[in-house]
């Protein structure tokens, strides 16, 4: 049975608690990182946690992934998103990996600050997976042993400055502005029997009440087990680190068709990117100050319900 955990601020103190029916049962102890919390609190212990509760309405949300953890991301990892990005999911044979600065992590109900220099601000709902243990050498992760490596799941919104990310080829910079990484509200800790549901989660993102993204994790191209196996041969991973698994179709970004990309490749660099930015100007889907973005991830049976992110886009202070 999955357990939904909230990291929150109450009476001036950061705490962790189990959430059920809009009430929080605090978890005893002080935990300075997501890693410390996960290591000290196996899901079996939290299932039987008892004690006085706090109304969720009386606390302030914090991110369940703390800024002292790694923030690793997969790109172009849903079939339909790959197709709308001009890629063939049956031909692309590599797992696109990048990172975001952990200073972009904010609580799930934070404002998203649109930098004055950014013209094309985009949204990306993603399933985030939080590691259960360290991985410091090459390992083989499978669907059968995935529960040994993943503690639970969160919502991530990978906000992106497309005019930085694409023309400058700066994934890290374009996706790492402060506030560009809301996480939570809930960290859903999973038991072994919950893991099959990771393949049937429904992701929905709306802007001003209109659905922009809606898909299920069945559309993932590179799954968590395959990705962790690959990453284990590259770098160290640690308990509490965050893996964002990619976004479905429906982003504001418009990618030229493969034919147009081949034609543009013959143009001078400056002209190629001028045409690309002109194409984006015609996309009203890009976010503007005042827009309200909501993101939700839930399983069909609602046993996994990662809550709802609610972000208002605001202008950067002068």
C-alpha positions in Angstrom: 0.0 0.0 0.0 1.4 3.4 -1.0 2.0 6.1 1.6 1.7 9.7 0.8 4.3 12.0 2.6 4.4 15.7 2.9 7.4 17.9 3.7 6.0 21.1 5.3 6.6 24.1 7.5 4.5 24.3 10.7 5.0 26.8 13.5 8.4 27.8 12.0 9.7 24.3 11.8 10.3 22.1 8.8 8.7 18.7 9.3 7.7 15.5 7.5 4.3 13.8 7.9 2.0 11.2 6.4 -1.1 12.6 4.7 -4.5 11.1 4.6 -7.9 12.8 4.2 -6.3 16.2 4.3 -4.8 15.5 7.7 -1.1 15.1 8.5 0.4 12.7 11.0 3.8 14.1 11.8 6.8 11.8 11.6 9.0 12.1 14.7 12.6 13.2 14.1 14.7 15.8 12.4 15.7 15.1 8.8 17.8 17.6 6.9 17.5 15.9 3.5 15.2 13.6 1.5 17.9 11.0 1.9 17.8 11.2 5.7 14.1 10.9 5.7 13.9 7.9 3.4 16.7 6.1 5.2 15.1 6.5 8.6 11.5 5.8 7.6 10.8 2.6 5.6 7.3 2.5 4.2 6.3 -0.4 6.4 6.9 1.8 9.5 4.9 4.8 8.1 2.0 2.5 7.3 1.4 2.0 11.0 2.3 5.6 12.1 -0.2 6.9 14.7 -0.6 10.0 16.8 -2.2 13.5 16.8 -2.9 15.1 13.4 -2.5 18.6 11.9 -5.0 19.9 9.2 -3.1 20.2 5.9 -4.6 23.7 5.5 -2.5 24.9 8.5 0.9 24.1 7.0 3.0 25.5 4.2 4.2 23.1 1.6 7.9 22.5 1.1 9.5 20.4 -1.7 9.8 16.7 -0.8 13.0 16.6 -2.7 15.6 18.8 -0.9 18.1 21.0 -2.7 21.0 18.8 -1.5 20.0 16.0 -3.8 20.8 15.5 -7.5 18.2 16.5 -10.1 18.6 14.3 -13.2 16.2 14.4 -16.2 15.3 12.4 -19.3 14.4 14.2 -22.5 12.1 13.3 -25.4 10.9 10.1 -23.6 7.2 9.8 -24.6 6.4 8.4 -28.0 4.0 11.2 -29.0 6.3 13.9 -27.6 9.1 12.5 -29.7 6.9 12.5 -32.8 5.8 16.1 -32.3 9.5 17.0 -31.7 10.4 15.6 -35.2 11.9 12.3 -34.0 11.0 8.8 -34.8 10.6 6.7 -31.6 11.4 3.6 -33.5 14.7 5.0 -34.9 16.0 7.1 -31.9 18.3 4.7 -30.1 19.6 6.8 -27.2 18.3 7.9 -23.9 18.6 11.7 -23.7 20.0 12.7 -20.2 20.6 16.1 -18.7 20.4 17.8 -15.3 18.7 20.8 -13.8 20.3 23.0 -11.1 18.9 22.1 -7.7 18.4 25.8 -6.9 15.4 25.7 -9.3 13.6 23.3 -6.9 10.6 25.0 -5.2 7.4 23.8 -3.5 4.5 22.6 -5.6 2.4 25.8 -5.1 5.2 28.3 -5.8 5.0 31.2 -8.3 7.0 30.5 -11.5 9.1 33.6 -12.3 9.4 34.4 -16.0 12.9 36.0 -16.4 12.7 39.3 -18.3 15.2 38.0 -20.9 13.1 34.9 -21.6 10.5 35.2 -24.4 9.2 31.6 -24.7 8.5 30.0 -21.3 7.2 26.4 -21.6 5.7 23.8 -19.2 6.5 20.1 -18.9 4.7 17.8 -16.5 6.8 14.8 -15.5 6.8 11.8 -13.3 9.7 12.1 -10.8 11.2 9.1 -9.2 13.1 9.3 -5.9 15.9 6.9 -5.2 15.8 4.5 -2.3 19.5 3.6 -2.1 22.9 4.6 -3.4 24.2 3.3 -6.7 28.0 3.6 -7.0 28.9 1.0 -9.6 27.3 -0.5 -12.7 24.2 -2.5 -11.8 21.4 -4.3 -13.7 18.0 -2.9 -12.7 14.9 -4.7 -13.9 11.2 -4.3 -13.4 11.4 -7.2 -10.9 14.0 -5.5 -8.7 13.1 -1.9 -9.3 11.5 -1.7 -5.8 15.0 -2.1 -4.4 16.2 1.1 -6.1 13.1 3.5 -6.1 11.5 4.8 -2.9 8.6 6.7 -4.5 7.2 9.1 -6.9 6.5 12.9 -7.2 5.2 15.4 -9.7 7.9 17.5 -11.4 7.2 20.5 -13.7 10.3 21.0 -15.9 9.7 24.6 -16.9 11.9 25.6 -19.8 13.1 28.8 -21.5 12.9 27.5 -25.1 14.8 30.5 -26.6 17.7 29.6 -24.4 17.5 25.8 -24.5 17.2 25.4 -28.2 19.1 28.1 -30.2 21.9 28.2 -27.6 21.9 24.4 -27.1 21.8 25.1 -23.4 19.5 22.5 -21.8 21.0 23.1 -18.3 20.8 26.9 -18.5 17.4 27.0 -20.2 15.8 24.7 -17.6 17.6 25.8 -14.4 16.3 29.3 -13.7 15.2 29.7 -10.2 11.6 28.5 -9.7 11.8 26.3 -12.9 11.5 23.0 -10.9 8.4 22.7 -8.7 8.3 19.3 -7.0 5.5 17.7 -5.1 3.3 18.3 -3.2 3.4 14.6 -2.1 6.1 12.1 -2.2 4.3 8.8 -2.6 6.4 6.0 -1.0 5.8 2.6 -2.6 5.6 -1.0 -1.5 6.8 -3.7 -3.8 3.2 -4.5 -4.9 2.6 -0.8 -6.0 5.3 -0.8 -8.7 3.2 -2.2 -11.6 1.1 1.0 -11.2 4.0 3.1 -12.3 3.2 2.0 -15.9 -0.4 3.2 -15.7 -0.2 6.6 -14.2 -2.2 9.4 -15.8 -0.5 12.8 -16.3 -2.6 15.9 -16.9 -1.5 19.5 -17.2 -3.8 22.5 -17.7 -3.2 26.1 -18.4 -5.9 28.5 -17.3 -8.2 25.4 -17.0 -7.6 24.1 -20.5 -5.9 20.7 -20.9 -2.6 21.0 -22.7 -1.0 17.7 -21.8 -2.7 14.3 -21.1 -1.1 10.9 -21.4 -0.1 7.8 -19.4 3.2 6.4 -18.4 2.6 3.6 -20.8 3.9 5.9 -23.4 7.4 6.0 -21.9 10.2 4.9 -24.3 13.0 4.3 -21.8 11.5 3.0 -18.5 13.0 3.6 -15.0 14.8 0.2 -14.8 16.5 0.6 -18.2 17.4 4.2 -17.4 18.9 3.4 -13.9 20.9 0.6 -15.4 22.4 3.0 -18.0 23.0 5.7 -15.5 24.7 3.3 -13.1 27.4 2.8 -15.7 28.0 6.6 -15.9 27.7 8.2 -12.5 27.1 7.8 -8.8 23.5 8.1 -7.6 22.4 8.5 -4.0 19.4 8.0 -1.8 16.9 10.8 -2.3 18.1 11.8 -5.7 15.4 12.8 -8.2 15.0 11.3 -11.7 12.5 13.2 -13.9 11.3 10.8 -16.6 10.3 13.1 -19.5 7.1 14.8 -20.6 4.2 13.9 -22.8 3.1 15.7 -26.0 1.4 19.0 -25.8 4.1 21.5 -24.9 4.1 25.0 -26.4 7.4 24.3 -28.3 7.0 23.8 -32.0 9.7 21.9 -33.8 10.1 22.2 -37.6 9.4 19.0 -39.6 12.4 16.9 -40.6 12.2 18.3 -44.1 12.3 21.9 -42.9 15.2 21.0 -40.5 17.2 19.6 -43.4 16.5 22.7 -45.5 17.4 25.0 -42.5 20.7 23.1 -42.1 21.9 24.7 -45.4 21.2 28.2 -44.1 23.6 30.4 -42.2 23.4 29.8 -38.5 21.9 33.2 -37.6 19.2 32.9 -40.3 18.3 29.3 -39.1 17.7 30.4 -35.6 15.9 33.6 -36.7 13.4 31.4 -38.5 13.1 29.1 -35.5 12.3 32.0 -33.2 9.8 33.4 -35.7 8.0 30.1 -35.6 7.7 30.3 -31.8 6.3 33.8 -32.0 3.2 32.3 -33.6 2.6 30.0 -30.7 0.1 31.4 -28.2 0.6 28.4 -26.0 3.8 29.9 -24.4 3.2 31.0 -20.8 2.7 34.7 -19.9 2.5 36.4 -16.5 -0.9 35.7 -14.9 -1.2 32.2 -16.4 -2.2 29.5 -14.0 -0.6 26.0 -14.5 -1.9 23.0 -12.8 -0.4 19.5 -12.9 -1.7 16.2 -11.6 -0.5 12.6 -11.6 -2.8 9.8 -10.4 -3.2 6.0 -10.9 -6.3 4.6 -12.4 -7.4 3.2 -9.0 -6.3 6.5 -7.3 -4.2 4.5 -4.8 -1.3 6.6 -6.1 -2.3 10.3 -6.1 0.6 12.7 -6.2 -1.6 15.7 -5.5 -2.0 18.9 -7.6 0.7 21.4 -8.4 -0.7 25.0 -8.8 1.7 27.6 -10.2 1.0 31.1 -11.2 3.4 32.7 -13.7 4.8 36.1 -12.6 7.2 38.6 -14.0 10.7 38.9 -12.8 11.1 41.9 -10.5 12.9 44.8 -12.2 
